[in-house]
């Protein structure tokens, strides 16, 4: 998976009211540079003096990192974990590179989470069907093939219609919501609020990309909505 996930941090620098902490100075914050946590650990903070908000953001960062490790198969048998990690990376990469639609990406991530859940249920059983991991791996390769068949080659994606900064943020928000729903890390009200705002961003992205080309003013308008949502997200998560 390409190292493009730092782009959100670059975009966030455009928000003058937000101060940034150096992620390298956070204990335990640095993780595999090729993971979705590249984005999480660079989440901008509101103020170095607002300790309660810093604690809240740092805690969410850590829980989301654990969520990502679970999505990559942590705790599962080695070969199964490797294929889960490969599948997860492939989906996120295709989303960020505009090679698949958001709807198809969400569908693929939903299937991925279901298979992860079933594997963890299997590992907790005393009497287990030893063929089940083989079946799960076969399913993962089937869905990887589905992804490859439905994803555009990167060369066929018009650079004028690509929005990697917005896409990586949308991928992060999607995983944030999945984590919040799964473990109750976010209240129902917070989940609904984030979902409404994320849907709004996606809807306008669709409008601007409808003709296959994003004009300069359309890209600026989309980024205006993206930056507004990022501010609201940070304020909400830090409460």
Residue pairs with C-beta under 8 A, 6 or more apart in sequence:
1 34
1 35
1 89
1 90
1 92
1 93
2 34
2 93
3 33
3 34
3 38
4 96
4 164
4 168
5 35
5 36
5 38
5 39
5 96
5 168
6 38
6 39
6 42
7 164
7 165
7 168
8 39
8 42
8 165
8 168
8 169
8 172
8 230
9 20
9 39
9 42
9 44
10 165
11 165
11 169
11 223
11 226
11 227
11 230
12 18
12 20
12 42
12 44
12 227
12 230
13 20
14 223
14 227
15 44
15 227
15 230
15 231
17 231
18 44
18 45
18 46
18 231
18 234
19 44
19 45
19 46
19 47
19 48
20 42
20 44
20 45
21 45
21 48
21 54
23 29
23 30
23 41
23 42
24 30
26 41
26 58
28 62
29 41
29 58
29 61
30 41
31 37
31 38
31 41
31 65
34 89
35 68
35 72
36 68
36 92
36 171
36 172
36 175
37 61
37 64
37 65
37 68
39 168
39 169
39 171
39 172
40 61
40 64
40 65
40 68
40 172
41 61
41 65
43 57
43 61
43 234
43 237
44 234
45 53
45 54
45 57
45 234
45 238
46 53
46 234
46 235
46 238
47 53
48 54
50 238
53 238
53 239
56 237
56 238
56 239
57 234
57 237
57 238
60 185
60 237
63 179
63 183
63 185
64 175
64 176
64 179
67 175
67 178
67 179
67 182
67 183
68 175
70 116
71 84
71 88
71 112
71 113
71 116
71 175
72 81
72 84
72 85
72 88
72 89
73 80
73 81
73 82
73 83
73 84
73 85
73 116
73 119
74 81
75 81
75 120
75 123
76 84
76 119
76 120
76 123
77 133
79 133
79 137
80 119
80 133
80 136
80 137
83 137
83 140
83 141
84 112
84 115
84 116
84 119
84 140
86 140
86 144
87 112
87 140
87 143
87 144
87 147
88 112
90 144
90 147
91 105
91 108
91 109
91 112
91 147
92 171
94 100
94 105
94 147
94 151
95 102
95 105
95 167
95 170
95 171
96 164
96 167
96 168
96 171
97 154
97 157
97 162
97 164
97 167
98 152
98 157
98 161
98 162
98 163
98 164
98 167
99 151
99 152
99 153
99 154
99 157
100 108
100 147
100 150
100 151
100 152
102 170
102 202
104 150
105 171
105 174
106 174
108 143
108 146
108 147
109 174
109 175
109 178
111 143
112 143
113 178
113 182
115 136
115 139
115 140
118 136
119 132
119 133
119 136
122 128
122 129
122 132
122 133
158 212
158 213
160 213
160 214
161 209
161 212
161 213
161 214
163 205
163 209
163 214
163 219
163 222
165 223
165 226
166 201
166 205
166 222
166 223
166 226
169 226
169 229
169 230
170 198
170 201
170 202
173 194
173 198
173 233
174 198
176 186
176 194
177 186
177 191
177 194
177 195
177 198
179 185
179 186
180 186
180 190
180 191
180 194
181 191
186 194
190 236
193 236
194 233
194 236
197 229
197 232
197 233
198 229
200 225
200 229
201 222
201 225
201 226
201 229
204 221
204 222
204 225
205 222
208 214
208 215
208 218
208 219
208 221
208 222
214 222
